[in-house]
Every structure is written in structure tokens, then in C-alpha cells.
Amino acid sequence: MNTITLKELLTEFLDYRKSLNQSPLTCQVTQSNVGRCLAWLEEQFTVTKAEQLNREYLQSWHLDLGKRMGRWGRPLKPATVNKNIESVRVFLGWLAKGGIVTQQLRDQLEYVKMPRLLPTSVLSHEQVCLVLESVDTHTLSGRRDRTILELLYSSGLRSAELLGLNLADLNLPNHTAIVTGKGRKQRLVPLGVTAHRCIEDYLLTVRPFLKPKLQDERALFLNHAGCRFPYHTLNRLVARAATVLDVPFPVTPHTFRRSCTTELIRRGANLYHVKDLLGHENLDTLRHYARLNISDIQKTHHECHPREHNPS
């Protein structure tokens, strides 16, 4: 009888993924998602070995996942549920390739349907300006924070992309930066005029005085300890700056990415260019943003519909 546990198999699986040069962040998310699933199965059904897994147990976990609440006290979004399911499916697929479980067990774990909703947690340009202007730029940390927010909004970067920026990634004469996105794929993004000006000021008057902890520290943005700016501090920075707004949703770094995308599309940006700017593989992610451009539809309707010109 096989004595290896599912948790031990998960460790082997993660080592395998790392050997394929999987990004550390992806491995971390997989470990967290699958780890929670295995902990739930052990708690609810005392499942600790692969041979104990069955369709009934996985469906029970699937149902429980749909009832869970997120950190804001709201049900998990379908996209979040599907990310958890995807992680478990990939793990089960690896087990199936090794003959440990059947492929059917993986295939029976289905994704939930994604509703085609308009993005709601988006800030208008005026609201973003209020947030940016709320930052006190009379201090070193304030000018750094303003630079971070300007760059988030200007280039639509993900949190990991912004925090992963190194000094060598900047090409200030060309107003561009090399960004490392999902799957360690790199792309060239433009630096807007305001963001570019803030970065130049930060490099000249702020970063030299933050005293990098390591002499050869390459990170663009440093915290008070001279280390690469961390995720939790970025989230706290954005939430604190957004207290000037009265909006019915939490403002996060990703809100700036969505707001950047929305404004570009509303102002007629080419979807293919926006896709490349954001580092998406295809246009599917942008289709619901495109539906926001109701003003153009109204204009076309007014100009072309016969009833608009002959109401009688």
C-alpha cells in the first residue's frame, strides 16, 4: 500500500513545477489553493491519501468553495473560485499522469460559469486624480508613493509587475520600461509624461536617501528599511490614499489597472494595443471593458436609427 500522503505529493508536484521554471508567484498560489483543498478534505472526510479521493469528496469541496466568503465579507467571485479549481485540476492532472489517480477524477471537477458583467470597481479619471493629489509629496516617502500610484495608473501594471521593476528595466530617454508579467514573460510598456516626470524626480531626490539595505539592491522602489517595496505595504498605501473617495467597493492596486484600461477604451484606444500594454494573451479579457463604451453606441444609434430623425 502506498504510504505517501497527498501533502507530500503536493510538495513533489511543486518541486516539479519549479523545475519547469514556473514563476515563484504561480507556485505560491498553487501551493496555497491546493493546500487549502487538501486541508479541507482531511478535516471533513479524513482524506490524506490519493487512493481515498473520489468524485463525491471533490464535489463537496466544490460546493463549499462556492459558499465561502472573501476578506471583504462577500462571496468569492467566480474568477476566484475558478482559480482554486484550476490549481486543484492541475494537481490532479499531474497525479493522473503518474497513474496515481484517474484522469476522469480531474475532468469531473468542472469550472463555474463566469457571468458576463461590466466591471464595477472602476474609478473615473477625476476620482483617480483625487487619490493622487491626496498624497503628501512634501516628504520622501510621499513622493515615492505618488510615483508608485502614477505608474500604476499610467501603465496599468499589475502589483507584481510594478514591485518587480529594477533600475535597469527603465529606459527614461525612450519613456519606456521592461516589465516582467505572468509566466515571466517580458514586455515593453510606455511611461506616461506625468509618471515619467515623477520617476525622474524619485530617482534624483528620493531613492538615494532611502539607503538600500544591500549595496547592489536593484529594486526601483524601496521601503523605509531599504528593501524592495512589499505587497502588503502597497495594498495599505492604496487603501490609505483612497480614503478621500466615497465609493462602495475597496480600492486596490488592481483598481488602478482596471481604471487605466477603462479610460483608454472609452477614449477610443485600439483594443490590440491595450491588450499588448496590459500583457494579455488575447482580447477575451477586454471584451467586457469594450461594452462600457456606451457613448459611442448612443452616438451611432442617434445618427443611424430612422426613428431618431422621424419620431412622428
C-alpha positions as CSV (number, residue, x, y, z in Angstrom):
1,M,0.0,0.0,0.0
2,N,1.2,3.5,-0.9
3,T,2.1,5.3,2.3
4,I,2.9,8.7,0.8
5,T,0.4,11.4,1.7
6,L,-1.3,14.0,-0.5
7,K,0.6,16.8,1.2
8,E,3.9,15.0,0.4
9,L,2.7,14.6,-3.2
10,L,1.9,18.3,-3.3
11,T,5.5,19.1,-2.3
12,E,6.8,16.8,-5.1
13,F,4.4,18.5,-7.6
14,L,5.6,22.0,-6.6
15,D,9.2,20.9,-7.0
16,Y,8.4,19.6,-10.4
17,R,6.7,22.9,-11.4
18,K,9.7,24.8,-10.2
19,S,12.0,22.6,-12.3
20,L,10.0,23.8,-15.3
21,N,10.9,27.4,-14.4
22,Q,7.3,28.2,-13.2
23,S,7.2,31.6,-11.7
24,P,7.5,31.7,-7.9
25,L,4.2,33.6,-7.6
26,T,2.4,30.9,-9.6
27,C,3.9,28.2,-7.4
28,Q,2.9,30.1,-4.3
29,V,-0.7,30.5,-5.5
30,T,-0.9,26.8,-6.4
31,Q,0.5,25.8,-3.0
32,S,-2.0,27.9,-1.2
33,N,-5.0,26.9,-3.3
34,V,-4.3,23.1,-3.3
35,G,-3.1,23.2,0.3
36,R,-6.4,24.6,1.5
37,C,-8.3,22.0,-0.5
38,L,-6.3,19.1,1.0
39,A,-6.7,20.6,4.5
40,W,-10.5,20.8,4.0
41,L,-10.7,17.2,2.7
42,E,-8.7,15.9,5.7
43,E,-10.9,17.9,8.1
44,Q,-14.2,16.9,6.6
45,F,-13.5,13.3,5.4
46,T,-10.1,12.4,6.9
47,V,-8.7,12.1,3.4
48,T,-4.9,12.1,3.5
49,K,-4.0,9.6,0.7
50,A,-4.6,9.8,-3.0
51,E,-6.4,6.5,-3.1
52,Q,-9.1,7.9,-0.8
53,L,-10.0,10.6,-3.2
54,N,-13.3,10.3,-5.1
55,R,-15.8,12.3,-7.0
56,E,-18.2,12.8,-4.0
57,Y,-15.5,14.3,-1.8
58,L,-14.3,16.7,-4.6
59,Q,-17.9,17.8,-5.4
60,S,-18.4,18.5,-1.7
61,W,-15.3,20.7,-1.7
62,H,-16.5,22.4,-4.8
63,L,-19.9,23.2,-3.2
64,D,-18.2,24.5,0.0
65,L,-15.9,26.7,-2.1
66,G,-18.9,28.4,-3.7
67,K,-20.2,29.3,-0.2
68,R,-17.1,30.8,1.2
69,M,-16.7,34.5,2.0
70,G,-13.7,36.6,0.9
71,R,-11.8,39.0,3.1
72,W,-14.3,41.8,2.5
73,G,-17.2,39.6,3.8
74,R,-18.6,38.9,0.4
75,P,-18.9,35.6,-1.5
76,L,-15.9,34.6,-3.6
77,K,-16.1,35.9,-7.1
78,P,-16.5,33.2,-9.8
79,A,-13.0,34.1,-11.1
80,T,-11.5,33.4,-7.7
81,V,-13.4,30.1,-7.4
82,N,-12.2,29.1,-10.8
83,K,-8.6,29.9,-9.9
84,N,-8.9,27.5,-6.9
85,I,-10.5,24.8,-9.1
86,E,-7.8,25.3,-11.8
87,S,-5.0,24.8,-9.2
88,V,-6.6,21.5,-8.0
89,R,-7.3,20.3,-11.5
90,V,-3.6,20.9,-12.5
91,F,-2.5,18.9,-9.4
92,L,-4.9,16.1,-10.2
93,G,-3.8,16.1,-13.8
94,W,-0.2,15.6,-12.6
95,L,-1.3,12.7,-10.3
96,A,-3.2,11.2,-13.2
97,K,-0.1,11.3,-15.5
98,G,1.7,9.4,-12.7
99,G,-1.0,6.8,-12.6
100,I,-1.9,7.7,-9.0
101,V,-5.5,8.8,-9.7
102,T,-7.7,8.5,-12.8
103,Q,-7.9,11.3,-15.4
104,Q,-11.7,11.1,-15.0
105,L,-11.3,12.4,-11.4
106,R,-9.7,15.6,-12.7
107,D,-12.2,16.0,-15.6
108,Q,-15.2,15.7,-13.3
109,L,-14.1,18.8,-11.4
110,E,-15.8,21.5,-13.5
111,Y,-15.3,25.2,-13.6
112,V,-18.2,27.5,-12.6
113,K,-19.8,29.7,-15.2
114,M,-18.4,33.2,-15.5
115,P,-21.1,35.9,-15.7
116,R,-20.6,38.5,-18.4
117,L,-20.7,41.5,-16.1
118,L,-19.5,45.0,-16.6
119,P,-16.6,45.9,-14.4
120,T,-17.9,47.9,-11.4
121,S,-14.9,48.6,-9.2
122,V,-13.5,51.2,-11.6
123,L,-12.6,54.8,-10.8
124,S,-13.2,57.7,-13.1
125,H,-10.2,59.9,-14.2
126,E,-11.5,62.6,-11.8
127,Q,-11.6,60.1,-8.9
128,V,-8.1,58.9,-9.6
129,C,-6.8,62.4,-9.7
130,L,-8.3,63.0,-6.2
131,V,-6.5,60.0,-4.9
132,L,-3.2,61.0,-6.5
133,E,-3.5,64.6,-5.2
134,S,-4.3,63.3,-1.7
135,V,-0.7,62.1,-1.3
136,D,1.6,64.4,0.7
137,T,4.6,65.0,-1.6
138,H,6.4,67.1,0.9
139,T,8.1,64.0,2.3
140,L,10.5,61.5,0.7
141,S,8.0,58.6,1.3
142,G,5.2,60.7,-0.1
143,R,7.0,61.5,-3.3
144,R,7.8,57.8,-3.7
145,D,4.2,56.8,-3.0
146,R,2.9,59.4,-5.6
147,T,5.3,57.9,-8.1
148,I,4.0,54.4,-7.5
149,L,0.4,55.4,-7.9
150,E,1.2,57.4,-11.0
151,L,2.9,54.4,-12.6
152,L,0.1,52.1,-11.6
153,Y,-2.4,54.3,-13.4
154,S,-0.3,55.4,-16.3
155,S,0.9,52.0,-17.5
156,G,-1.8,49.7,-16.0
157,L,0.7,47.5,-14.3
158,R,-0.1,44.5,-12.0
159,S,1.1,44.7,-8.4
160,A,3.8,42.1,-9.0
161,E,5.0,43.8,-12.2
162,L,5.4,47.2,-10.5
163,L,7.1,45.8,-7.4
164,G,9.4,43.6,-9.6
165,L,10.8,46.6,-11.5
166,N,14.5,47.1,-11.3
167,L,16.5,50.2,-12.1
168,A,17.9,48.5,-15.2
169,D,14.4,48.0,-16.5
170,L,13.9,51.7,-17.1
171,N,14.7,53.4,-20.4
172,L,14.0,57.0,-19.4
173,P,15.3,58.6,-22.7
174,N,12.7,56.5,-24.6
175,H,10.0,56.8,-21.9
176,T,9.7,53.0,-21.6
177,A,10.2,50.2,-19.1
178,I,10.7,46.5,-19.4
179,V,8.0,44.7,-17.3
180,T,8.1,41.0,-16.3
181,G,4.5,39.7,-16.3
182,K,2.8,36.4,-15.8
183,G,4.8,33.3,-16.7
184,R,7.9,35.5,-16.6
185,K,7.0,37.0,-20.0
186,Q,8.6,40.4,-20.6
187,R,7.0,43.3,-22.5
188,L,7.9,46.9,-23.2
189,V,5.4,49.4,-21.7
190,P,5.3,53.2,-22.2
191,L,5.8,55.6,-19.4
192,G,3.3,58.5,-19.5
193,V,4.5,62.1,-19.3
194,T,3.4,62.6,-15.6
195,A,4.7,59.1,-14.5
196,H,8.0,59.7,-16.3
197,R,8.4,63.1,-14.5
198,C,7.7,61.5,-11.1
199,I,10.1,58.7,-11.7
200,E,12.9,61.1,-12.7
201,D,12.2,63.1,-9.5
202,Y,12.1,60.0,-7.4
203,L,15.4,58.7,-8.8
204,L,17.1,62.1,-8.2
205,T,15.7,63.3,-4.9
206,V,14.2,60.3,-3.1
207,R,15.8,56.9,-3.8
208,P,19.4,57.9,-2.9
209,F,18.2,58.8,0.6
210,L,16.2,55.6,1.3
211,K,19.6,53.9,2.0
212,P,19.3,50.5,0.3
213,K,19.9,47.6,2.7
214,L,22.1,45.9,0.2
215,Q,24.8,47.8,-1.7
216,D,23.8,46.3,-5.0
217,E,20.0,46.5,-4.4
218,R,18.4,46.6,-7.9
219,A,14.8,47.3,-7.0
220,L,13.3,50.5,-8.3
221,F,11.0,51.1,-5.3
222,L,12.3,50.7,-1.8
223,N,10.6,50.8,1.6
224,H,11.8,52.6,4.7
225,A,14.2,49.7,5.5
226,G,15.9,49.9,2.1
227,C,14.4,46.7,0.8
228,R,12.2,46.0,-2.2
229,F,8.7,47.5,-1.6
230,P,6.4,44.7,-0.4
231,Y,2.9,43.7,-1.4
232,H,1.2,44.4,1.9
233,T,2.7,47.9,2.1
234,L,1.5,48.6,-1.5
235,N,-2.1,47.5,-0.6
236,R,-2.0,49.6,2.5
237,L,-0.7,52.6,0.6
238,V,-3.5,52.4,-2.0
239,A,-6.2,51.9,0.6
240,R,-5.0,54.8,2.7
241,A,-4.8,57.2,-0.3
242,A,-8.3,56.1,-1.4
243,T,-10.0,57.2,1.8
244,V,-10.6,60.6,0.1
245,L,-13.2,58.8,-2.0
246,D,-16.7,57.6,-1.1
247,V,-17.1,54.5,-3.3
248,P,-19.0,51.3,-2.5
249,F,-16.0,49.0,-3.1
250,P,-12.5,48.5,-1.8
251,V,-9.8,50.3,-3.8
252,T,-6.8,48.1,-4.5
253,P,-3.8,48.4,-6.8
254,H,-5.7,46.4,-9.4
255,T,-8.4,49.1,-9.3
256,F,-5.9,51.4,-11.0
257,R,-5.2,48.8,-13.7
258,R,-8.9,48.5,-14.4
259,S,-9.4,52.2,-14.4
260,C,-6.5,52.7,-16.8
261,T,-8.0,50.1,-19.1
262,T,-11.5,51.7,-19.0
263,E,-10.2,55.2,-19.7
264,L,-8.1,54.0,-22.7
265,I,-11.0,52.2,-24.2
266,R,-13.5,54.9,-23.5
267,R,-11.3,57.3,-25.4
268,G,-11.0,55.1,-28.5
269,A,-7.8,53.2,-27.9
270,N,-7.2,50.2,-30.2
271,L,-8.0,47.0,-28.3
272,Y,-5.0,45.2,-29.7
273,H,-2.7,48.0,-28.4
274,V,-4.4,47.9,-25.0
275,K,-4.0,44.1,-24.9
276,D,-0.3,44.4,-25.5
277,L,0.0,47.2,-22.9
278,L,-1.6,45.1,-20.2
279,G,0.2,41.8,-21.2
280,H,-2.9,39.8,-22.1
281,E,-2.7,36.8,-24.4
282,N,-5.9,37.6,-26.2
283,L,-8.8,40.0,-26.4
284,D,-11.2,38.0,-24.3
285,T,-10.3,39.8,-21.1
286,L,-11.0,43.2,-22.7
287,R,-14.4,42.4,-24.2
288,H,-16.4,43.4,-21.1
289,Y,-14.5,46.7,-21.0
290,A,-15.4,47.4,-24.6
291,R,-19.1,47.1,-23.6
292,L,-18.5,50.2,-21.4
293,N,-18.3,52.5,-24.4
294,I,-22.0,53.1,-24.5
295,S,-21.5,56.8,-25.5
296,D,-20.2,55.7,-28.9
297,I,-23.1,53.3,-29.3
298,Q,-25.6,56.0,-28.4
299,K,-24.0,58.3,-31.0
300,T,-24.2,55.7,-33.7
301,H,-27.8,54.9,-32.7
302,H,-28.8,58.6,-32.8
303,E,-27.1,59.1,-36.2
304,C,-28.3,56.0,-37.9
305,H,-31.7,54.9,-36.5
306,P,-34.5,56.3,-38.6
307,R,-36.8,56.8,-35.6
308,E,-34.3,59.3,-34.3
309,H,-34.8,61.5,-37.3
310,N,-38.5,60.9,-37.9
311,P,-40.1,60.4,-34.4
312,S,-43.6,61.0,-35.8
